[in-house]
Amino acid sequence: MIIAVPISNGRLSMHFGHCDAFALFDVNAETQSIRNRKDVDAPDHQPGLLPPWLAEQGANMILAGGMGQRAQMLFQQQGIDVVLGASSETPEQLVKALLAGTLETGANICDH
């Protein structure tokens, strides 16, 4: 499984569409471990571009602080699960908490 985390300044970018890069984690869900991390620069922001682009990167899930309804629908159409309400922590902390089942999420911070 590949988990995508939008990042800016080494932490979760609270607005995924304006992040600097994505940390892509290849994880083993059975052993709850991270196999590999690869950071890729985000493409220029264009509405609707990120879901197919992340699908091309192999992402199965995106972990975000917030996301509009249209973006959520576009990710779902690409077969990418969306986890919202994550806090601005380091990508590793978030992915490890997700794998351990201890990730605390709050409200979707984006309403557009």
N, CA, C and O atoms as a DFTB+ gen file, in Angstrom:
448 C
 N C O
     1  1       0.845      -1.171       0.000
     2  2       0.000       0.000       0.000
     3  2       0.889       1.233       0.000
     4  3       1.916       1.275       0.677
     5  1       0.475       2.246      -0.777
     6  2       1.195       3.517      -0.820
     7  2       0.300       4.591      -0.197
     8  3      -0.824       4.812      -0.648
     9  1       0.808       5.252       0.840
    10  2       0.091       6.337       1.511
    11  2       0.765       7.647       1.136
    12  3       1.970       7.814       1.322
    13  1      -0.029       8.578       0.603
    14  2       0.480       9.893       0.218
    15  2       0.163      10.903       1.315
    16  3      -0.959      10.960       1.818
    17  1       1.165      11.695       1.677
    18  2       0.994      12.747       2.680
    19  2       1.487      14.061       2.071
    20  3       2.668      14.175       1.744
    21  1       0.602      15.058       1.912
    22  2       1.045      16.348       1.389
    23  2       1.889      17.070       2.435
    24  3       1.491      17.161       3.597
    25  1       3.047      17.581       2.033
    26  2       3.939      18.204       3.009
    27  2       4.386      19.602       2.574
    28  3       4.520      19.903       1.388
    29  1       4.604      20.423       3.570
    30  2       5.233      21.741       3.437
    31  2       6.075      21.941       4.685
    32  3       5.596      21.732       5.800
    33  1       7.310      22.339       4.507
    34  2       8.229      22.560       5.628
    35  2       8.359      21.335       6.521
    36  3       8.463      21.465       7.741
    37  1       8.354      20.152       5.930
    38  2       8.595      18.920       6.674
    39  2       7.421      18.394       7.472
    40  3       7.561      17.397       8.180
    41  1       6.261      19.037       7.378
    42  2       5.075      18.616       8.130
    43  2       3.887      18.502       7.193
    44  3       3.937      18.956       6.050
    45  1       2.816      17.892       7.688
    46  2       1.593      17.796       6.911
    47  2       1.144      19.191       6.496
    48  3       1.004      20.077       7.339
    49  1       0.921      19.384       5.212
    50  2       0.390      20.635       4.698
    51  2      -1.122      20.593       4.894
    52  3      -1.793      19.689       4.396
    53  1      -1.648      21.561       5.611
    54  2      -3.067      21.527       5.945
    55  2      -3.956      21.752       4.728
    56  3      -5.133      21.394       4.774
    57  1      -3.445      22.327       3.645
    58  2      -4.211      22.458       2.411
    59  2      -3.469      21.660       1.344
    60  3      -2.514      22.148       0.741
    61  1      -3.915      20.435       1.121
    62  2      -3.165      19.510       0.275
    63  2      -2.912      20.057      -1.135
    64  3      -1.889      19.737      -1.738
    65  1      -3.816      20.867      -1.663
    66  2      -3.661      21.374      -3.020
    67  2      -2.567      22.406      -3.185
    68  3      -2.206      22.753      -4.310
    69  1      -2.030      22.906      -2.069
    70  2      -0.983      23.922      -2.151
    71  2       0.287      23.476      -1.438
    72  3       1.071      24.310      -0.983
    73  1       0.493      22.176      -1.339
    74  2       1.691      21.666      -0.671
    75  2       2.909      21.794      -1.579
    76  3       2.784      22.004      -2.786
    77  1       4.093      21.663      -0.973
    78  2       5.345      21.713      -1.728
    79  2       5.660      20.368      -2.379
    80  3       6.208      20.303      -3.480
    81  1       5.302      19.305      -1.675
    82  2       5.666      17.953      -2.113
    83  2       4.708      16.949      -1.483
    84  3       3.879      17.292      -0.640
    85  1       4.846      15.716      -1.911
    86  2       4.128      14.607      -1.290
    87  2       5.150      13.590      -0.807
    88  3       6.065      13.213      -1.540
    89  1       4.983      13.152       0.437
    90  2       5.760      12.027       0.948
    91  2       4.942      10.782       0.631
    92  3       3.798      10.654       1.066
    93  1       5.533       9.871      -0.127
    94  2       4.870       8.630      -0.500
    95  2       5.487       7.496       0.309
    96  3       6.673       7.193       0.178
    97  1       4.668       6.883       1.138
    98  2       5.129       5.808       2.010
    99  2       4.659       4.468       1.479
   100  3       3.458       4.239       1.329
   101  1       5.600       3.583       1.195
   102  2       5.279       2.201       0.866
   103  2       5.213       1.472       2.202
   104  3       6.222       1.335       2.894
   105  1       4.018       1.004       2.562
   106  2       3.833       0.396       3.876
   107  2       3.355      -1.044       3.755
   108  3       2.723      -1.431       2.772
   109  1       3.669      -1.813       4.764
   110  2       3.151      -3.167       4.908
   111  2       2.103      -3.111       6.010
   112  3       2.438      -3.024       7.191
   113  1       0.842      -3.161       5.622
   114  2      -0.248      -3.040       6.595
   115  2      -0.274      -4.219       7.560
   116  3      -0.668      -4.063       8.716
   117  1       0.138      -5.387       7.102
   118  2       0.126      -6.570       7.971
   119  2       1.102      -6.438       9.125
   120  3       0.779      -6.784      10.262
   121  1       2.294      -5.938       8.835
   122  2       3.315      -5.806       9.881
   123  2       3.338      -4.402      10.487
   124  3       4.131      -4.116      11.384
   125  1       2.460      -3.532       9.987
   126  2       2.371      -2.153      10.457
   127  2       3.727      -1.454      10.386
   128  3       4.162      -0.799      11.333
   129  1       4.379      -1.611       9.238
   130  2       5.709      -1.027       9.106
   131  2       5.842      -0.250       7.797
   132  3       5.164      -0.523       6.807
   133  1       6.740       0.722       7.837
   134  2       7.067       1.515       6.657
   135  2       8.244       0.844       5.965
   136  3       9.292       0.628       6.574
   137  1       8.069       0.517       4.695
   138  2       9.150      -0.104       3.924
   139  2      10.056       0.943       3.290
   140  3      11.276       0.785       3.231
   141  1       9.420       2.032       2.812
   142  2      10.191       3.022       2.070
   143  2       9.443       4.353       2.065
   144  3       8.214       4.386       2.140
   145  1      10.184       5.433       1.976
   146  2       9.600       6.765       1.803
   147  2      10.273       7.420       0.616
   148  3      11.496       7.391       0.476
   149  1       9.444       8.018      -0.246
   150  2       9.954       8.763      -1.389
   151  2       9.210      10.093      -1.415
   152  3       7.979      10.114      -1.387
   153  1       9.939      11.198      -1.469
   154  2       9.323      12.512      -1.584
   155  2       9.350      12.933      -3.050
   156  3      10.376      12.821      -3.721
   157  1       8.214      13.417      -3.534
   158  2       8.125      13.897      -4.908
   159  2       7.538      15.308      -4.895
   160  3       6.583      15.589      -4.170
   161  1       8.119      16.182      -5.700
   162  2       7.610      17.550      -5.793
   163  2       6.191      17.525      -6.341
   164  3       5.880      16.768      -7.261
   165  1       5.346      18.354      -5.770
   166  2       3.962      18.449      -6.228
   167  2       3.923      19.183      -7.572
   168  3       4.694      20.117      -7.793
   169  1       3.033      18.764      -8.459
   170  2       2.878      19.514      -9.702
   171  2       2.210      20.856      -9.409
   172  3       1.653      21.058      -8.329
   173  1       2.267      21.760     -10.366
   174  2       1.580      23.041     -10.200
   175  2       0.111      22.784      -9.912
   176  3      -0.499      21.880     -10.484
   177  1      -0.456      23.599      -9.007
   178  2      -1.842      23.402      -8.597
   179  2      -2.801      23.707      -9.736
   180  3      -2.819      24.809     -10.286
   181  1      -3.599      22.698     -10.073
   182  2      -4.680      22.844     -11.028
   183  2      -5.835      22.015     -10.503
   184  3      -5.631      20.863     -10.121
   185  1      -7.036      22.558     -10.470
   186  2      -8.173      21.785      -9.967
   187  2      -8.317      20.448     -10.695
   188  3      -8.305      20.388     -11.925
   189  1      -8.450      19.387      -9.912
   190  2      -8.663      18.053     -10.467
   191  2      -7.420      17.305     -10.885
   192  3      -7.517      16.138     -11.264
   193  1      -6.247      17.929     -10.832
   194  2      -5.019      17.293     -11.297
   195  2      -4.452      16.267     -10.310
   196  3      -3.973      15.213     -10.729
   197  1      -4.501      16.561      -9.015
   198  2      -3.815      15.710      -8.041
   199  2      -4.353      14.281      -7.936
   200  3      -3.544      13.362      -7.807
   201  1      -5.656      14.040      -7.984
   202  2      -6.104      12.638      -7.872
   203  2      -5.521      11.709      -8.950
   204  3      -4.981      10.660      -8.599
   205  1      -5.607      12.048     -10.247
   206  2      -4.999      11.134     -11.222
   207  2      -3.478      11.107     -11.136
   208  3      -2.864      10.069     -11.387
   209  1      -2.860      12.236     -10.785
   210  2      -1.402      12.275     -10.659
   211  2      -0.941      11.365      -9.525
   212  3       0.021      10.614      -9.685
   213  1      -1.624      11.427      -8.377
   214  2      -1.249      10.543      -7.265
   215  2      -1.555       9.086      -7.583
   216  3      -0.834       8.197      -7.129
   217  1      -2.602       8.823      -8.347
   218  2      -2.879       7.447      -8.779
   219  2      -1.725       6.928      -9.637
   220  3      -1.326       5.771      -9.508
   221  1      -1.189       7.784     -10.514
   222  2      -0.034       7.401     -11.331
   223  2       1.190       7.104     -10.462
   224  3       2.031       6.283     -10.829
   225  1       1.286       7.772      -9.310
   226  2       2.399       7.536      -8.384
   227  2       2.199       6.245      -7.587
   228  3       3.091       5.824      -6.850
   229  1       1.026       5.616      -7.738
   230  2       0.747       4.359      -7.044
   231  2       0.020       4.514      -5.725
   232  3      -0.144       3.536      -4.995
   233  1      -0.425       5.730      -5.399
   234  2      -1.073       5.963      -4.101
   235  2      -2.395       5.213      -3.991
   236  3      -3.185       5.170      -4.934
   237  1      -2.620       4.614      -2.798
   238  2      -3.876       3.945      -2.475
   239  2      -4.668       4.736      -1.444
   240  3      -5.864       4.514      -1.255
   241  1      -3.975       5.673      -0.774
   242  2      -4.596       6.441       0.301
   243  2      -3.916       7.796       0.379
   244  3      -2.718       7.920       0.125
   245  1      -4.700       8.820       0.737
   246  2      -4.129      10.132       1.025
   247  2      -4.546      10.521       2.430
   248  3      -5.699      10.354       2.826
   249  1      -3.596      11.035       3.164
   250  2      -3.804      11.484       4.536
   251  2      -3.722      13.000       4.504
   252  3      -2.680      13.556       4.156
   253  1      -4.822      13.686       4.868
   254  2      -4.870      15.133       4.714
   255  2      -5.512      15.802       5.920
   256  3      -6.216      15.168       6.706
   257  1      -5.254      17.094       6.044
   258  2      -5.910      17.880       7.078
   259  2      -7.329      18.215       6.671
   260  3      -8.257      18.135       7.477
   261  1      -7.488      18.590       5.414
   262  2      -8.800      18.933       4.913
   263  2      -8.847      18.848       3.405
   264  3      -7.820      18.874       2.726
   265  1     -10.076      18.746       2.891
   266  2     -10.251      18.589       1.463
   267  2     -11.708      18.856       1.108
   268  3     -12.615      18.438       1.828
   269  1     -11.925      19.545       0.009
   270  2     -13.278      19.815      -0.452
   271  2     -13.973      18.555      -0.942
   272  3     -13.336      17.537      -1.212
   273  1     -15.290      18.645      -1.050
   274  2     -16.092      17.493      -1.473
   275  2     -15.738      17.013      -2.880
   276  3     -15.675      15.808      -3.123
   277  1     -15.507      17.938      -3.803
   278  2     -15.180      17.538      -5.176
   279  2     -13.865      16.761      -5.214
   280  3     -13.764      15.737      -5.890
   281  1     -12.870      17.247      -4.495
   282  2     -11.585      16.546      -4.461
   283  2     -11.746      15.148      -3.864
   284  3     -11.160      14.188      -4.364
   285  1     -12.531      15.033      -2.804
   286  2     -12.771      13.717      -2.206
   287  2     -13.381      12.772      -3.232
   288  3     -12.967      11.617      -3.336
   289  1     -14.355      13.251      -3.985
   290  2     -15.009      12.432      -4.999
   291  2     -14.014      12.007      -6.085
   292  3     -14.032      10.861      -6.532
   293  1     -13.145      12.938      -6.508
   294  2     -12.156      12.618      -7.542
   295  2     -11.152      11.577      -7.051
   296  3     -10.751      10.695      -7.811
   297  1     -10.743      11.674      -5.782
   298  2      -9.847      10.652      -5.232
   299  2     -10.541       9.300      -5.191
   300  3      -9.942       8.284      -5.544
   301  1     -11.797       9.280      -4.764
   302  2     -12.536       8.023      -4.699
   303  2     -12.690       7.406      -6.085
   304  3     -12.625       6.184      -6.221
   305  1     -12.893       8.224      -7.113
   306  2     -12.991       7.719      -8.484
   307  2     -11.681       7.085      -8.947
   308  3     -11.680       6.211      -9.814
   309  1     -10.570       7.530      -8.365
   310  2      -9.259       6.958      -8.698
   311  2      -8.936       5.736      -7.832
   312  3      -7.880       5.125      -7.993
   313  1      -9.840       5.379      -6.916
   314  2      -9.601       4.240      -6.030
   315  2      -8.675       4.577      -4.878
   316  3      -8.048       3.688      -4.301
   317  1      -8.585       5.861      -4.538
   318  2      -7.706       6.303      -3.459
   319  2      -8.564       6.646      -2.245
   320  3      -9.428       7.521      -2.312
   321  1      -8.317       5.946      -1.128
   322  2      -9.030       6.231       0.116
   323  2      -8.554       7.560       0.686
   324  3      -7.380       7.910       0.565
   325  1      -9.466       8.295       1.305
   326  2      -9.168       9.617       1.854
   327  2      -9.357       9.587       3.367
   328  3     -10.416       9.196       3.858
   329  1      -8.325      10.003       4.103
   330  2      -8.397      10.140       5.550
   331  2      -8.209      11.625       5.850
   332  3      -7.173      12.203       5.519
   333  1      -9.207      12.236       6.474
   334  2      -9.197      13.676       6.724
   335  2      -9.104      14.003       8.210
   336  3      -9.364      13.161       9.070
   337  1      -8.728      15.241       8.487
   338  2      -8.704      15.734       9.857
   339  2      -7.411      15.461      10.594
   340  3      -7.356      15.586      11.817
   341  1      -6.351      15.083       9.852
   342  2      -5.051      14.845      10.491
   343  2      -4.450      16.180      10.920
   344  3      -4.745      17.222      10.336
   345  1      -3.616      16.136      11.934
   346  2      -2.979      17.355      12.435
   347  2      -1.634      17.564      11.755
   348  3      -1.111      16.662      11.099
   349  1      -1.086      18.744      11.915
   350  2       0.165      19.103      11.257
   351  2       1.362      18.528      12.010
   352  3       2.050      19.234      12.747
   353  1       1.590      17.257      11.811
   354  2       2.732      16.542      12.398
   355  2       3.675      16.150      11.269
   356  3       3.419      16.462      10.106
   357  1       4.755      15.471      11.605
   358  2       5.635      14.970      10.558
   359  2       4.937      13.811       9.850
   360  3       4.129      13.108      10.458
   361  1       5.241      13.610       8.583
   362  2       4.596      12.520       7.860
   363  2       4.802      11.154       8.514
   364  3       3.881      10.339       8.560
   365  1       6.019      10.905       9.023
   366  2       6.298       9.621       9.660
   367  2       5.407       9.390      10.877
   368  3       4.878       8.295      11.067
   369  1       5.242      10.431      11.702
   370  2       4.393      10.299      12.887
   371  2       2.971       9.949      12.482
   372  3       2.344       9.086      13.096
   373  1       2.464      10.603      11.468
   374  2       1.095      10.368      11.030
   375  2       0.907       8.958      10.479
   376  3      -0.057       8.273      10.823
   377  1       1.831       8.530       9.626
   378  2       1.699       7.199       9.019
   379  2       1.853       6.105      10.077
   380  3       1.109       5.124      10.064
   381  1       2.803       6.263      10.983
   382  2       2.960       5.270      12.055
   383  2       1.709       5.193      12.920
   384  3       1.289       4.100      13.299
   385  1       1.108       6.334      13.237
   386  2      -0.128       6.337      14.036
   387  2      -1.272       5.690      13.259
   388  3      -2.073       4.953      13.833
   389  1      -1.349       5.961      11.971
   390  2      -2.388       5.344      11.146
   391  2      -2.243       3.826      11.147
   392  3      -3.223       3.103      11.330
   393  1      -1.027       3.352      10.944
   394  2      -0.783       1.912      10.909
   395  2      -1.082       1.251      12.252
   396  3      -1.557       0.117      12.303
   397  1      -0.800       1.968      13.332
   398  2      -1.030       1.417      14.678
   399  2      -2.492       1.550      15.110
   400  3      -2.887       1.012      16.145
   401  1      -3.284       2.259      14.325
   402  2      -4.684       2.452      14.692
   403  2      -4.884       3.502      15.759
   404  3      -5.917       3.519      16.429
   405  1      -3.900       4.389      15.929
   406  2      -3.985       5.416      16.974
   407  2      -4.050       6.835      16.410
   408  3      -3.953       7.805      17.161
   409  1      -4.211       6.960      15.097
   410  2      -4.253       8.284      14.491
   411  2      -5.504       9.019      14.956
   412  3      -6.624       8.534      14.790
   413  1      -5.297      10.195      15.538
   414  2      -6.422      11.026      15.959
   415  2      -6.728      12.012      14.852
   416  3      -5.849      12.731      14.378
   417  1      -7.983      12.036      14.449
   418  2      -8.386      12.966      13.418
   419  2      -9.476      13.872      13.956
   420  3     -10.270      13.485      14.813
   421  1      -9.494      15.077      13.436
   422  2     -10.503      16.052      13.825
   423  2     -11.413      16.330      12.652
   424  3     -11.633      15.479      11.790
   425  1     -11.929      17.524      12.640
   426  2     -12.840      17.929      11.576
   427  2     -12.076      18.200      10.288
   428  3     -10.896      18.551      10.312
   429  1     -12.761      18.033       9.170
   430  2     -12.251      18.405       7.861
   431  2     -12.077      19.916       7.873
   432  3     -13.066      20.636       8.011
   433  1     -10.855      20.424       7.734
   434  2     -10.620      21.854       7.844
   435  2     -10.950      22.629       6.580
   436  3     -10.831      23.854       6.551
   437  1     -11.363      21.926       5.539
   438  2     -11.661      22.571       4.264
   439  2     -13.140      22.405       3.947
   440  3     -13.684      21.306       4.057
   441  1     -13.788      23.495       3.554
   442  2     -15.217      23.399       3.277
   443  2     -15.595      23.816       1.863
   444  3     -16.756      24.134       1.603
   445  1     -14.641      23.820       0.955
   446  2     -15.008      24.172      -0.427
   447  2     -14.941      22.967      -1.338
   448  3     -15.217      23.080      -2.532
